[in-house]
Structures are given as C-alpha cells and as structure tokens.
C-alpha cells in the first residue's frame, strides 16, 4: 500500500488508516484527510504574548524569568532580544535567537512581547 499522506503535525511518512481517520505512530496525531484537503491554510502566523504578529528580524522582550534547561543560568524578565528568527520548532519553541551573555537558544513566543 502506497500513500502520499504525511502527518500534518510532525511530517512522519509512516501513517496508517484507522477507520475513517488516519493515525501517526510517532506523535499519535489523528486526522481526517478530507478535512485537511479542504482547509486553506496560509503561512503559519506566530504571535507574541499580547497577540502581536512576529516576523523575522523583530526585537522582543522576555516577559518573565526563564530557567535554562540543563544550566543554572536564567534569562531575566525584561531582557531584550534583537534580530529573532522564526522557526518551525519542536515543543513550541518557535523563536531562534542569540542572547548576550548566554548564547544561541530557542524561545517560546508565549513568553515574549514585541518591542
């Protein structure tokens, strides 16, 4: 059986039918391919904590202290981050950036506001 379907969530090619739905074995996502064929999804829009649309190159401000996983460092609330890059990140981390004193890292858009 050959299908050209891929999981809309993770892009896995090993999807299989389960009744009228399709299942992804990697992420567990279920969907109806007829529903997704009629969707007219445009480009993905990433918004900050206040609902403002973010674009590549924006400057954002961190709104709360963020602990860095695997480190004792903290990104303090109020830290300005310049020249962000929007990425299709994992676990909701959709902003790639460099923070002075810390280095390159990914942030979730829900913890920043557009400056």
C-alpha positions, 0 to 999 in steps of 0.5 A, spaced: 500 500 500 502 506 497 500 513 500 502 520 499 499 522 506 504 525 511 502 527 518 500 534 518 503 535 525 510 532 525 511 530 517 512 522 519 511 518 512 509 512 516 501 513 517 496 508 517 488 508 516 484 507 522 477 507 520 475 513 517 481 517 520 488 516 519 493 515 525 501 517 526 505 512 530 510 517 532 506 523 535 499 519 535 496 525 531 489 523 528 486 526 522 481 526 517 484 527 510 478 530 507 478 535 512 485 537 511 484 537 503 479 542 504 482 547 509 486 553 506 491 554 510 496 560 509 503 561 512 503 559 519 502 566 523 506 566 530 504 571 535 507 574 541 504 574 548 499 580 547 497 577 540 502 581 536 504 578 529 512 576 529 516 576 523 523 575 522 528 580 524 523 583 530 526 585 537 522 582 543 522 582 550 522 576 555 516 577 559 518 573 565 524 569 568 526 563 564 530 557 567 535 554 562 534 547 561 540 543 563 544 550 566 543 554 572 543 560 568 536 564 567 534 569 562 531 575 566 524 578 565 525 584 561 531 582 557 531 584 550 532 580 544 534 583 537 534 580 530 529 573 532 528 568 527 522 564 526 522 557 526 518 551 525 520 548 532 519 542 536 515 543 543 513 550 541 519 553 541 518 557 535 523 563 536 531 562 534 535 567 537 542 569 540 542 572 547 548 576 550 551 573 555 548 566 554 548 564 547 544 561 541 537 558 544 530 557 542 524 561 545 517 560 546 513 566 543 508 565 549 513 568 553 515 574 549 512 581 547 514 585 541 518 591 542 
